[in-house]
Amino acid sequence: MATPTDQHTATPLPAEFADLAPFSDWILPTEPERYAKRLASTMAEMQDLYDTVFPRLDAALAYIERFDWHDLPDEARALFHLLQSLVMVSFPVEVWKQPRVPDSGAAYLDLIDEPVV
């Protein structure tokens, strides 16, 4: 199972989602950080994240949707970033069975602007 790192444990998850705390190292605020984490992770690590967080997706979204988008509490924002990491690993887990996009070589796309969360 994943273990939290000191770098990304400053904001805890909501109490209702404390069971997801072992994945705190996936609470990353930007797409480049999430992509780098995906590339640095094993398929077993991504599968563990996917298998644990995906069943909680509906409950997590319902929790986040209770708040105004522009005024998310830090705990809800942390949960949202964890869900963004779930999305980041979904294709590698469900389709590609590898962290990188198949047959893409060294291709990389930087986002110029990200949604404000």
C-alpha positions in Angstrom: 0.0 0.0 0.0 1.1 3.6 -0.6 2.8 5.5 2.2 2.4 9.3 2.7 5.4 11.6 2.3 6.2 14.6 4.4 5.9 16.9 1.3 2.1 16.3 0.9 0.7 15.6 4.3 0.2 19.2 5.5 -3.5 19.2 4.6 -5.4 16.2 5.9 -8.3 14.6 4.1 -11.8 15.1 5.5 -12.5 12.8 8.4 -14.9 10.8 6.3 -12.0 9.9 4.0 -9.3 9.3 6.5 -9.0 5.7 5.2 -7.5 7.3 2.0 -4.7 9.0 4.0 -2.1 6.3 2.9 -2.4 7.9 -0.6 -1.5 11.4 0.6 1.6 11.4 -1.6 -0.9 11.5 -4.5 -2.5 14.8 -3.3 -0.7 17.0 -5.8 -2.1 20.4 -6.9 -0.8 20.5 -10.5 -1.0 18.3 -13.5 2.8 18.3 -14.1 3.2 17.0 -10.5 0.5 14.3 -11.0 2.0 13.3 -14.4 5.5 13.0 -12.9 4.2 11.0 -10.0 2.5 8.6 -12.5 5.7 8.2 -14.5 7.7 7.5 -11.3 5.1 5.0 -10.0 4.9 1.3 -10.6 1.7 -0.3 -12.0 1.2 -2.0 -8.6 1.2 1.4 -6.9 -1.2 2.9 -9.4 -3.4 -0.2 -9.2 -3.5 0.2 -5.4 -4.6 3.8 -5.7 -7.2 3.0 -8.3 -8.6 0.0 -6.4 -8.9 1.9 -3.1 -10.0 5.4 -4.2 -12.3 4.5 -7.2 -15.0 2.8 -5.0 -15.1 6.0 -2.9 -15.4 8.3 -6.0 -19.2 9.0 -5.7 -19.0 9.7 -2.0 -16.0 11.9 -2.5 -17.7 13.9 -5.3 -20.8 14.3 -3.1 -18.7 15.6 -0.3 -16.9 18.1 -2.5 -20.1 19.3 -4.1 -21.5 20.4 -0.7 -19.1 23.4 -0.9 -18.9 26.5 -3.1 -16.2 25.7 -5.8 -14.4 29.0 -5.2 -14.4 28.5 -1.4 -13.4 24.9 -0.9 -12.1 24.1 2.5 -8.5 22.8 2.5 -9.6 19.2 3.3 -12.1 19.2 0.4 -9.4 20.6 -1.9 -7.0 17.9 -0.8 -9.7 15.3 -1.6 -10.3 16.9 -5.0 -6.5 16.7 -5.8 -6.5 13.0 -4.8 -9.4 12.5 -7.3 -7.4 14.3 -10.0 -4.7 11.7 -9.4 -7.2 8.9 -9.7 -8.1 10.3 -13.1 -4.4 10.5 -14.0 -3.9 6.8 -13.3 -7.2 5.6 -14.8 -6.0 5.1 -18.4 -2.7 3.4 -17.4 -4.6 1.1 -15.1 -7.7 0.4 -17.2 -6.3 0.5 -20.8 -2.5 0.8 -21.3 -1.2 -1.4 -18.4 1.8 0.9 -18.2 2.5 4.4 -16.9 3.4 6.0 -20.2 1.1 6.5 -23.2 1.9 3.6 -25.6 3.9 4.4 -28.7 4.3 8.0 -27.7 8.1 8.0 -27.4 9.4 11.0 -25.5 6.3 13.1 -26.3 5.2 15.4 -23.5 2.5 18.1 -23.3 2.8 21.0 -20.8 -0.5 22.7 -19.8 -0.1 26.4 -20.1 -3.1 27.1 -17.8 -4.9 24.9 -15.3 -8.3 25.2 -13.8 -8.3 27.2 -10.6 -9.2 25.0 -7.6 
